[in-house]
Amino acid sequence: MSDRGRAAATLVIPLAVVLALGACATPADPGSPEGDRTEVLFRTLESMARQSEARNDYAKAVEQYGRLATEDPDNETYILGVARNQRYAGEPVQALRLLRRALTREHLTETVPVRLERGRALLAAGMLSDARAEVEALRRDAPTAPGVHGLAGLVADRDGRHAEAQAAYRAALDLNPDDLRSANNLALSLAVTGSLDEAIALQTRTTRHLDATIQMRQNLALLHALAGNMGEAERITRDVLPEDRARRVVADLWRLSGHDGTAAATLGDGSAMP
């Protein structure tokens, strides 16, 4: 049995219900060689991990990507999947440790995606000077790579350099008009600097995209609340959230709509999307 075949054996049990492997394939089945079955197992677990991430079930995604990375330790997609979901789960220091360990053991190399994830984790961990240095190096080495301008914008916004941040987000959108995260973050940055009408118009366009997330739609509700449009803010919130959660969020939006000084903190801390 190959190394990847042995790796697949550890994945069979959690995937058996999904794939019904016992019913549809055995090592002796014609047309079902070990390599094909193994690839199906890995692709299926990777799909499950992506679905967990899309549902914001970050702990489950960490577990699923982690299982894949254990069996295929040189796979960048799997390792970055673990690190990204650790960061989403509020554990950026764990993500940094994982990346450092993988680089030290030569499971990863210093590719642009690896450096971008490290920069995002540094920013999430509050290591602003290190994140800034990572961004500066990326802008020098790979200025047109997807994600570089967007991360530069996040760091500049966190630094209070909002005009520079907005220029970075616009540069990201020039490279890829469908970069929804940069569009979302540009709208929030515009709101922080007082351009609420422009922010709402941009976020409205962003949320019409098929790939727009619930968070992006909720950010549109937040912008409407800050502009005093509570009817629209409440409508959007109730459209995208379960009733019990929507009730709590609407109460928070009513509080924010009074412009009590918390708006900038809310936009800066919880709504931007690395």
Secondary structure, 3 states (H helix, E strand, C coil): CCHHHHHHHHHHHHHHHHHCHHHHCCCCCCCCCHHHHHHHHHHHHHHHHHHHHHCCCHHHHHHHHHHHHHHCCCCHHHHHHHHHHHHHCCCHHHHHHHHHHHHHCCCCCCCHHHHHHHHHHHHHCCCHHHHHHHHHHHHHHCCCCCCHHHHHHHHHHHHCCHHHHHHHHHHHHHHCCCCHHHHHHHHHHHHHCCCHHHHHHHHHHHHCCCCCCHHHHHHHHHHHHHCCCHHHHHHHHHHHCCHHHHHHHHHHHHHHCCCCCCHHHHHHHHHCCC
